[in-house]
């Protein structure tokens, strides 16, 4: 047995999961998830976003230390009214805690249910302990902002 096999794994990959049911058709929730101006109302205004596989775009948040606050994303999958997946990368090697390197994936899955749409958000790839700060703050943040989707969908955009 090698030394590596005897050494306990000190890093764990963790995820954020949010489930919410909205009294709206999947098309209405999809519109709020994939229209730049509407995304800016519930999350952050994206630069260059289109729900097209391969499309690269960015979000800008508060900078910290050596990190400029830019979140680099790329659409990995986009199936209208069903599924949107994109990478979410940011941070800087020189940062610990907020702004530490982050290389994750966000998946939004829409399912038609009686009376509306179930939205399941899964944000995967948080490496513990390096990303514990992001996992905690983003876990609370996703739960809050996902709830806002319904109010925006209520408006006739």
N, C-alpha and C positions, 0 to 999 in steps of 0.2 A: 504494500500500500504506500502511495506517495505521501509526502508531507501535505500537499494540497488537498488530498482526500481526507486527511485527518483534521485539517483546519476548518473550523465552522464558517459557514458562509456569513459574511458580515454585511452583505448588501441584499436587500429584498426589493422586488419590483412590486409596486402598489398601484392602485387605481381609484378613481373617483367614479361613483355611479349615482345617477339621479334618474328617477322615474316620476313622470307627471302625466296626468290625463287631462286633456283640454276638451271643452265642448265645441270643438271646431273640426272641420274637415281637414284631412292631411294637407290638402292644397293650401289652406290658409296658414297652417303652421310652417309648411315648407317655404312659403313666401317670406315669412318673418325670419326664417333661418338663412335665406339665401339672397336677400335684397340688401345691398350695401348700406343704404340709408337706414333701413330698419334694424340691421345688425348693430349699427352705431347707437341705436336707442336702448338696446338691452344688454350689449356687451361692450364693444369698443368699435369705433369706425375703422373698417378695414381699408387698406390701400391696395387696389388692384384685384379685388376679389371678384370671381365669377364661379358659379357652381359647375366647373368644367374640369374633368380629370387632367392633372398635370399643371393646372394654373397655380402660379406662385403669387402670394400676397403677403402683406404684413399687417400687424397691429402695432400700436405704439402705446406703451404704458410708462410708469414712473421709472426713470433710470436709477441705477444703484451701483456705487463703486465703479468698477471697470466696465459694467454693462450699460449700454446706451438705451435700454428699455425697448428695443425693437424685438418683436416676436415674429419669426420667419415661419411661414406656413406654406404648405402645398396641398392642393386637393388631390387625394388619393383615390376617391370614389365619389360619384354623384349620380344617384338614381332618383330622378324627380319624384317627389312626394313619398319617398321611401327611406333613403339612406344618404347621408353626407358624412364623409370621412376626410379629415385632413391632419397633416403633421403640424406640430406646435413646438418650435425650437427657439430657445433664447438663453440668456444668461452669459456668464463669462467665467472661465476657469479660475480667475483671480478672486471670485466672490464666494463667500460662504453664507448660507442662509438665503435671504432674499437676493435674487439675481445670480444664484449658483447655476451652473449649466443644466439645461432642461432639454430633453429630447423625447417628446411624447406624441401621442396620437389621440385625437378627439373624434368620437363616432356618435352621430345622431341617427337614431333609428325611429322611424314613424310607423305605427301600426294602427289601422282603422279598428276601433272598438265601438261597442254600442254607445251611441250618444256622442261620439267624438274621435279623438286621436290620442293614443298613448305615445309619448315621447320618452325614449330611453337614451340618456347621454352616458357614455363611458369614456373617461379620459384616462388612458393607460400609459405606463412607462415611467412612473415616478420611482427613482432609485433612492432607497432609504439607506443611510441617513442623509445623504447629500441633498435630496429634494424634500425633506420633511417640512420645511417652512412653506414651500410652494404647495405641497399636498394639503396642508392644513388651511392655508388662506384660500386656495383655489377650490377646495372642497366646499367651504362655506360660501364662496362666491358663486360657484355654479348653481348651488341650491337656490340662492337668492335670484339670480338673473333668469334662470329657466322659468320661474314663476311669472316673470314679467312678459313672457311670450304671449300668454293668453290675453292680457290687456291690450297689447299691440294688435293681435289678431282680431280683437273685438272691433277695432276701428276699421272702417272700410277704406283700406289703403289703396 
